[in-house]
Amino acid sequence: MITVQWSKATEISSPPFKARVKRKATNGKASKLTQAFSVNVALESLLSEWPHLCNFLSCLYTVLLLDPGLGGRVPNITANRSTNQALPTPVEIENSLDQYSLDSLDINQTNLEWQVFNRSAPNGAISIFNKYVGRIEYVCQFWCNAGFYSPNVDPYCHYSLGGKEYTSFLWPFEILVNKDNFEFMEWKDGSYGSVPPNSIKTCSKEVYVGMNEYGLGKVDVNDKVFYLPWEGSEYWYRYYQVLTLNKDINSEHLSEVQYKTDGVKPIEYPPETMRKSAITNYQCQTVTGTATLSKTYQVEQRWDTSFSITMGIDTSITAGIPIIGSAGIGFSEETTLEFTKGTTYIESTTHTVSVECKVPPNMSCGVSMVGFKYGAEIPYTARLSRTYSNEKTTWTSISGTYKGVQMGEILAVMDRCEPVPDPTPCP
């Protein structure tokens, strides 16, 4: 049996190191280590002065033997019972909280966010109804450890660490929020540390939001178990469910677009010569000719937004389209466009101009097709709907900026006529 004891002076410098110390057997290796020892030095000093012990402790950690007395058990839970056996935040964690960011955190450009808890669960807070005890539990995290918050119990986040249950106590914690209930969340089965695709993790790369029939907790992929905090202990289970994000999306659509044009002025670009031509007269009398010029170009319009539009699906917008010119900004009748990519619409447009000109004898007169471009950046708000393959539709509000450059005017311009080189003399 190997016993490792950490003194109160132990410093835990980063959330991924959980300071979880447990008893373990190592299939024959433990028999060679018959003498108990204590490690009573700060972690940083230990690793810097005795590097060989680092490998030993790492090996020790990977062969953890979970407390068999708490494995797969039915916990004695009551809905509103005081959890006076749960311990306050460990001193090691309190000493490291100045390194732990408590800012709200978006999850992969979704409507999911870890929000700092403020007295009550906000709208959209993800919860379960715990049938085993008949109460609502909300998903929370403290120091990257997923757990539960229940207003029927106390105002703290309950989590487990190193074989024991703790509460956030007087420290702030974070609660998982699905803003506007826009994301489609599902609980999917896992076992022995496995997690399905698109599983929701805490600020640790190894800890995921989990649950079983007894309540909310965390899945630790390194320990290959689900941990349930209760009555001062850390129960563990090999089979569990993991909170996941459903990505089986068919389409997304923007509507109810409102532009904010106050203070927005068109951006005028320098004139652009799009095409040139010439009419040459080799005769000895003035002739009248017509020059026709044509140009196809692409117009790109974007409805940029900080929200992550799903790639690879049908995405469209129903709105009035800005019309930008020298006189100002107007809007077309409401129409529906299919985005080319993301929230960008690209359209090919062909412009044709003709000009009639009189060309003197032995002269060549040039004609240019000149375009005048105007651009604008217009803030907007809109409603975004998302339809899943099971025909479920969710809605949320977004904001962003329309960005577009349009060809406002096309002109045919006569250049100066130039003599034809080496002309044939006229009689």
C-alpha positions as CSV (number, residue, x, y, z in Angstrom):
1,M,0.0,0.0,0.0
2,I,1.4,3.4,-1.0
3,T,0.2,6.5,0.9
4,V,0.9,9.9,-0.4
5,Q,0.1,12.9,1.8
6,W,0.2,16.5,0.6
7,S,0.9,19.2,3.3
8,K,-1.2,22.4,3.5
9,A,1.7,24.2,1.8
10,T,1.1,22.3,-1.4
11,E,0.6,24.7,-4.3
12,I,-1.7,23.8,-7.1
13,S,-0.8,26.1,-10.0
14,S,-3.2,25.1,-12.7
15,P,-6.7,23.6,-13.0
16,P,-5.7,20.5,-15.1
17,F,-3.7,19.2,-12.1
18,K,-6.5,18.2,-9.7
19,A,-4.3,16.9,-6.9
20,R,-6.4,13.8,-6.8
21,V,-4.3,11.3,-4.7
22,K,-5.7,7.8,-4.3
23,R,-4.6,4.4,-3.1
24,K,-3.6,1.9,-5.7
25,A,-2.1,-1.5,-6.4
26,T,0.3,-2.0,-9.3
27,N,0.1,-5.7,-10.1
28,G,3.2,-6.8,-8.3
29,K,5.1,-3.6,-8.2
30,A,3.3,-2.5,-5.0
31,S,4.7,-5.6,-3.2
32,K,8.2,-4.1,-3.7
33,L,7.2,-0.9,-2.0
34,T,6.3,-1.9,1.5
35,Q,7.2,1.2,3.3
36,A,4.8,4.2,3.5
37,F,6.2,7.6,2.7
38,S,4.9,11.2,2.8
39,V,5.5,14.0,0.4
40,N,5.3,17.2,2.4
41,V,6.9,19.7,0.1
42,A,5.4,22.2,-2.4
43,L,4.7,20.8,-5.8
44,E,6.9,23.3,-7.7
45,S,9.8,22.6,-5.4
46,L,9.3,18.8,-5.8
47,L,9.3,18.9,-9.6
48,S,12.3,21.2,-9.8
49,E,14.6,19.6,-7.3
50,W,13.7,15.9,-7.8
51,P,12.7,15.4,-11.5
52,H,12.8,11.7,-11.2
53,L,9.9,11.8,-8.7
54,C,7.8,13.5,-11.3
55,N,7.8,10.3,-13.5
56,F,7.1,8.2,-10.4
57,L,4.1,10.3,-9.4
58,S,2.8,10.3,-13.0
59,C,3.0,6.6,-13.1
60,L,1.3,6.4,-9.7
61,Y,-1.6,8.6,-11.0
62,T,-2.2,6.5,-14.2
63,V,-2.8,3.3,-12.2
64,L,-5.3,4.7,-9.8
65,L,-7.4,2.3,-7.9
66,L,-10.8,3.8,-7.2
67,D,-12.3,3.4,-3.8
68,P,-14.3,0.2,-4.2
69,G,-16.6,1.3,-1.4
70,L,-18.0,4.2,-3.6
71,G,-18.1,2.5,-6.9
72,G,-21.5,1.8,-8.6
73,R,-23.3,2.4,-5.3
74,V,-26.8,3.8,-4.9
75,P,-26.2,7.0,-2.9
76,N,-28.5,7.9,0.0
77,I,-29.9,11.1,-1.5
78,T,-32.9,13.2,-0.3
79,A,-34.2,16.1,-2.3
80,N,-33.9,19.0,0.2
81,R,-31.5,17.5,2.7
82,S,-28.7,19.8,3.9
83,T,-25.3,18.8,2.5
84,N,-23.4,19.6,5.6
85,Q,-21.0,16.8,4.9
86,A,-19.8,18.6,1.8
87,L,-16.5,20.3,2.4
88,P,-15.7,24.0,1.5
89,T,-13.3,24.7,-1.2
90,P,-9.8,23.2,-0.5
91,V,-7.1,25.6,0.6
92,E,-5.0,24.4,-2.4
93,I,-7.7,25.6,-4.8
94,E,-8.3,28.9,-2.9
95,N,-4.6,29.7,-3.2
96,S,-4.8,29.3,-7.0
97,L,-8.1,31.1,-7.7
98,D,-6.2,34.2,-8.7
99,Q,-5.0,32.2,-11.8
100,Y,-8.5,31.0,-12.7
101,S,-10.5,33.2,-15.0
102,L,-14.2,33.6,-13.9
103,D,-15.2,35.5,-17.1
104,S,-18.1,34.2,-19.1
105,L,-16.9,31.9,-21.8
106,D,-18.5,31.1,-25.1
107,I,-18.3,27.5,-26.3
108,N,-17.0,27.1,-29.9
109,Q,-18.9,30.1,-31.3
110,T,-22.3,28.6,-30.2
111,N,-25.1,30.0,-28.1
112,L,-23.6,28.0,-25.2
113,E,-21.9,30.0,-22.5
114,W,-20.4,29.4,-19.1
115,Q,-21.9,32.4,-17.2
116,V,-20.8,33.6,-13.8
117,F,-23.6,32.7,-11.4
118,N,-25.5,35.7,-9.9
119,R,-27.9,34.7,-7.2
120,S,-30.3,32.6,-9.4
121,A,-30.2,30.5,-12.5
122,P,-30.5,32.7,-15.7
123,N,-32.9,32.1,-18.5
124,G,-31.6,29.2,-20.7
125,A,-29.6,27.6,-17.9
126,I,-29.2,23.9,-18.7
127,S,-30.8,21.7,-16.1
128,I,-32.2,18.2,-15.5
129,F,-35.1,17.0,-13.3
130,N,-33.5,14.5,-11.0
131,K,-36.2,11.9,-10.7
132,Y,-34.3,9.9,-8.1
133,V,-34.7,12.7,-5.6
134,G,-37.4,14.9,-7.2
135,R,-35.5,18.1,-7.7
136,I,-34.1,20.4,-10.4
137,E,-30.3,20.4,-10.8
138,Y,-28.4,22.9,-13.0
139,V,-25.1,22.2,-14.7
140,C,-22.3,24.2,-13.1
141,Q,-18.5,24.2,-12.9
142,F,-16.0,25.3,-10.4
143,W,-12.3,25.3,-11.0
144,C,-12.9,23.3,-14.2
145,N,-14.9,20.6,-12.3
146,A,-18.4,20.0,-13.5
147,G,-21.1,19.5,-10.8
148,F,-24.6,20.5,-9.9
149,Y,-26.4,23.5,-8.4
150,S,-29.8,23.0,-6.9
151,P,-31.7,26.0,-5.4
152,N,-33.5,23.5,-3.2
153,V,-30.2,22.6,-1.5
154,D,-28.0,25.7,-1.2
155,P,-26.6,28.5,-3.4
156,Y,-23.4,26.7,-4.2
157,C,-21.9,24.5,-7.0
158,H,-21.3,21.0,-5.7
159,Y,-18.4,19.1,-7.3
160,S,-16.0,16.3,-6.4
161,L,-12.3,16.2,-6.2
162,G,-9.8,13.6,-4.9
163,G,-12.4,11.3,-3.5
164,K,-14.5,14.0,-1.7
165,E,-17.4,16.3,-2.3
166,Y,-16.8,20.0,-2.1
167,T,-18.9,23.2,-2.6
168,S,-17.8,26.5,-4.1
169,F,-18.9,28.0,-0.8
170,L,-18.3,31.8,-0.9
171,W,-16.4,31.7,-4.2
172,P,-18.2,32.5,-7.5
173,F,-18.9,29.7,-9.9
174,E,-20.1,29.3,-13.4
175,I,-23.4,27.9,-14.7
176,L,-24.0,26.5,-18.3
177,V,-26.4,28.6,-20.3
178,N,-28.0,27.9,-23.7
179,K,-29.0,31.4,-24.7
180,D,-32.5,31.5,-26.2
181,N,-32.4,27.7,-25.9
182,F,-31.1,27.8,-29.5
183,E,-28.7,24.9,-29.4
184,F,-30.2,21.4,-29.5
185,M,-28.7,19.5,-26.5
186,E,-28.8,15.8,-26.0
187,W,-27.6,13.3,-23.3
188,K,-25.8,10.4,-24.9
189,D,-24.4,7.2,-23.4
190,G,-20.8,6.8,-22.5
191,S,-18.7,4.3,-20.6
192,Y,-15.2,3.8,-19.2
193,G,-14.1,7.3,-20.1
194,S,-15.5,7.4,-23.6
195,V,-17.4,10.6,-24.7
196,P,-19.5,11.0,-27.9
197,P,-18.7,13.6,-30.6
198,N,-19.5,17.2,-29.7
199,S,-19.5,16.6,-26.0
200,I,-19.5,19.6,-23.7
201,K,-16.4,20.0,-21.6
202,T,-15.4,22.3,-18.8
203,C,-12.4,24.6,-19.0
204,S,-10.3,21.4,-18.6
205,K,-9.6,19.3,-21.7
206,E,-10.2,16.1,-19.7
207,V,-13.4,16.9,-17.8
208,Y,-16.9,16.7,-19.5
209,V,-20.4,17.4,-18.2
210,G,-22.0,14.1,-17.2
211,M,-24.9,12.5,-15.4
212,N,-26.5,9.2,-14.4
213,E,-29.7,8.2,-12.8
214,Y,-28.6,9.8,-9.5
215,G,-27.7,13.3,-10.7
216,L,-25.2,15.6,-12.4
217,G,-21.4,15.3,-12.1
218,K,-18.4,15.0,-14.3
219,V,-16.8,12.5,-16.6
220,D,-13.0,12.3,-16.3
221,V,-11.6,10.7,-19.4
222,N,-8.2,10.1,-17.7
223,D,-9.8,8.2,-14.8
224,K,-12.3,6.6,-17.2
225,V,-15.3,7.1,-14.8
226,F,-18.2,9.4,-14.0
227,Y,-17.9,11.1,-10.6
228,L,-21.0,12.0,-8.6
229,P,-20.6,14.3,-5.6
230,W,-22.8,13.7,-2.6
231,E,-22.7,13.9,1.2
232,G,-19.0,14.5,1.4
233,S,-18.0,11.7,-0.9
234,E,-17.1,11.1,-4.6
235,Y,-19.1,8.2,-5.9
236,W,-17.9,6.8,-9.3
237,Y,-19.6,4.8,-12.1
238,R,-18.4,3.2,-15.3
239,Y,-21.6,3.9,-17.2
240,Y,-23.1,7.3,-17.6
241,Q,-24.4,9.9,-20.0
242,V,-22.6,12.9,-21.5
243,L,-24.1,16.3,-22.5
244,T,-23.7,16.8,-26.3
245,L,-24.4,19.3,-28.9
246,N,-26.6,18.1,-31.8
247,K,-24.9,19.1,-35.1
248,D,-27.4,17.4,-37.4
249,I,-28.6,20.7,-39.0
250,N,-30.5,20.9,-42.3
251,S,-30.7,24.7,-42.8
252,E,-30.4,28.2,-41.3
253,H,-32.3,31.3,-42.3
254,L,-32.0,35.0,-41.5
255,S,-35.2,37.1,-41.4
256,E,-36.7,40.2,-39.7
257,V,-33.5,42.1,-40.8
258,Q,-33.4,45.7,-39.5
259,Y,-30.7,48.0,-40.8
260,K,-29.3,50.9,-38.9
261,T,-28.4,53.6,-41.4
262,D,-28.1,56.6,-39.1
263,G,-24.7,58.2,-39.7
264,V,-23.8,55.7,-42.4
265,K,-22.5,57.4,-45.6
266,P,-21.6,55.7,-48.9
267,I,-17.9,55.2,-49.6
268,E,-17.0,56.5,-53.1
269,Y,-14.3,54.7,-54.9
270,P,-12.1,56.1,-57.7
271,P,-13.5,55.6,-61.2
272,E,-12.6,52.3,-62.8
273,T,-12.0,51.7,-66.5
274,M,-13.7,48.4,-67.1
275,R,-13.1,48.1,-70.9
276,K,-11.7,50.1,-73.8
277,S,-12.3,50.0,-77.5
278,A,-11.6,52.2,-80.6
279,I,-13.2,53.2,-83.9
280,T,-10.6,53.8,-86.7
281,N,-11.5,55.6,-90.0
282,Y,-9.1,54.9,-92.9
283,Q,-11.4,56.7,-95.4
284,C,-11.1,60.1,-96.7
285,Q,-14.4,61.3,-95.3
286,T,-15.9,61.5,-91.9
287,V,-17.8,58.4,-90.8
288,T,-20.2,57.7,-88.0
289,G,-19.6,54.6,-86.0
290,T,-21.1,52.9,-82.9
291,A,-18.9,51.3,-80.2
292,T,-20.5,48.7,-77.9
293,L,-18.7,47.6,-74.8
294,S,-19.8,44.9,-72.4
295,K,-18.3,43.7,-69.1
296,T,-19.3,41.0,-66.6
297,Y,-18.3,41.4,-63.0
298,Q,-19.1,39.9,-59.7
299,V,-20.9,41.8,-56.9
300,E,-20.2,40.4,-53.4
301,Q,-22.5,41.3,-50.5
302,R,-21.9,40.0,-46.9
303,W,-24.0,40.0,-43.8
304,D,-21.1,39.5,-41.3
305,T,-21.9,38.4,-37.8
306,S,-20.0,37.2,-34.8
307,F,-22.3,34.2,-34.6
308,S,-21.0,31.1,-36.2
309,I,-23.2,30.2,-39.2
310,T,-23.0,26.4,-39.9
311,M,-21.0,25.6,-43.0
312,G,-22.0,23.1,-45.6
313,I,-25.8,23.5,-45.2
314,D,-28.5,25.6,-47.0
315,T,-28.3,29.1,-45.6
316,S,-30.5,32.0,-46.8
317,I,-31.8,35.5,-46.0
318,T,-35.1,37.2,-46.5
319,A,-34.6,41.0,-46.4
320,G,-34.5,44.2,-48.3
321,I,-31.1,44.5,-50.1
322,P,-29.2,47.8,-49.7
323,I,-28.9,49.9,-52.9
324,I,-25.8,52.1,-52.6
325,G,-25.1,55.1,-54.9
326,S,-23.9,58.6,-54.9
327,A,-27.2,59.9,-53.7
328,G,-27.3,57.7,-50.6
329,I,-28.5,54.3,-49.4
330,G,-31.8,52.8,-50.3
331,F,-33.3,49.3,-50.1
332,S,-35.0,47.0,-52.5
333,E,-38.3,45.2,-51.9
334,E,-37.9,42.3,-49.6
335,T,-36.5,39.2,-51.3
336,T,-35.0,35.9,-50.5
337,L,-31.4,35.1,-51.4
338,E,-29.5,31.8,-51.0
339,F,-26.0,32.5,-49.6
340,T,-23.1,31.4,-51.8
341,K,-20.9,30.7,-48.8
342,G,-21.4,31.4,-45.1
343,T,-23.3,34.7,-45.1
344,T,-21.9,35.9,-48.4
345,Y,-24.0,36.4,-51.6
346,I,-22.2,36.7,-54.9
347,E,-23.9,37.6,-58.1
348,S,-22.6,38.0,-61.6
349,T,-23.8,41.1,-63.4
350,T,-23.3,42.1,-67.1
351,H,-23.3,45.8,-68.1
352,T,-23.4,46.9,-71.7
353,V,-23.0,50.5,-73.1
354,S,-23.0,51.8,-76.6
355,V,-21.8,55.1,-78.0
356,E,-22.1,56.7,-81.4
357,C,-19.3,58.9,-82.6
358,K,-18.1,60.7,-85.7
359,V,-14.6,59.9,-86.7
360,P,-12.6,62.2,-89.0
361,P,-10.6,60.8,-92.0
362,N,-7.4,58.9,-91.0
363,M,-8.2,59.2,-87.3
364,S,-8.8,56.7,-84.5
365,C,-11.1,57.5,-81.7
366,G,-11.0,55.6,-78.4
367,V,-14.0,54.7,-76.3
368,S,-13.8,53.7,-72.6
369,M,-16.3,52.0,-70.4
370,V,-16.0,53.6,-66.9
371,G,-17.6,52.4,-63.7
372,F,-18.2,54.2,-60.5
373,K,-18.3,52.1,-57.3
374,Y,-19.9,52.8,-54.0
375,G,-19.6,50.8,-50.8
376,A,-21.1,50.8,-47.3
377,E,-20.9,49.1,-44.0
378,I,-24.4,49.0,-42.3
379,P,-25.1,47.6,-38.8
380,Y,-28.1,45.3,-38.7
381,T,-30.0,43.0,-36.4
382,A,-31.9,39.9,-37.4
383,R,-33.6,36.7,-36.3
384,L,-31.8,33.4,-37.1
385,S,-33.8,30.2,-37.4
386,R,-32.2,26.8,-37.5
387,T,-33.9,23.6,-38.6
388,Y,-32.6,20.2,-37.6
389,S,-33.0,16.9,-39.5
390,N,-35.8,15.9,-37.1
391,E,-37.6,19.1,-38.2
392,K,-37.1,20.8,-34.9
393,T,-36.7,24.6,-35.4
394,T,-35.0,27.0,-32.9
395,W,-34.7,30.8,-33.0
396,T,-32.2,33.3,-31.7
397,S,-31.4,37.0,-32.3
398,I,-28.1,38.1,-33.9
399,S,-26.4,41.3,-34.9
400,G,-23.8,42.1,-37.4
401,T,-22.6,44.4,-40.2
402,Y,-23.7,44.4,-43.9
403,K,-20.7,45.0,-46.1
404,G,-21.1,45.6,-49.9
405,V,-19.5,47.3,-52.8
406,Q,-21.8,48.0,-55.8
407,M,-21.4,49.5,-59.2
408,G,-23.4,52.7,-59.1
409,E,-23.0,54.1,-62.6
410,I,-21.6,52.9,-65.9
411,L,-20.6,55.5,-68.5
412,A,-19.2,55.4,-72.1
413,V,-16.5,58.0,-72.4
414,M,-15.0,59.3,-75.7
415,D,-11.3,59.7,-75.7
416,R,-9.4,62.1,-77.9
417,C,-9.0,61.0,-81.5
418,E,-5.4,60.3,-82.7
419,P,-4.0,60.3,-86.2
420,V,-3.6,56.9,-87.9
421,P,0.0,56.1,-88.3
422,D,1.3,56.0,-91.9
423,P,-2.1,56.8,-93.5
424,T,-2.8,56.4,-97.2
425,P,-2.9,59.9,-98.7
426,C,-6.3,61.0,-99.8
427,P,-6.8,62.4,-103.3
